[in-house]
Amino acid sequence: MRKKTKENLKNQRLGDILKSLNLLDDKTLEQLLERQRHSNLKFGEVLSLMGCVDQEIVLSILGKQLGHPYVKVSEHCPLDMEVLKDIP
């Protein structure tokens, strides 16, 4: 069952996923898509700029689509910022 959910996420657009989670309505989604069409930004960037959905939620969903969990490293251990520059 879990694999089926991952496959479903991979085949869905981010806006559709957010709608299915009741984080966006049709009107807001259309406004976001319209703004995206008139810019060189990715949909997630437009979401962030317009403040419609928390960036952590978007990153978590994108991680699930890619099959990787989203981890906020700063919450798990103190890190030297120099080390982070070497992580892709």
Secondary structure, DSSP 8 states (H G I E B T S, - for coil): -HHHHHHHHHTS-HHHHHHHTTSS-HHHHHHHHHHHHTSS--HHHHHHHHT-S-HHHHHHHHHHHHT-----GGGTS---HHHHTT--
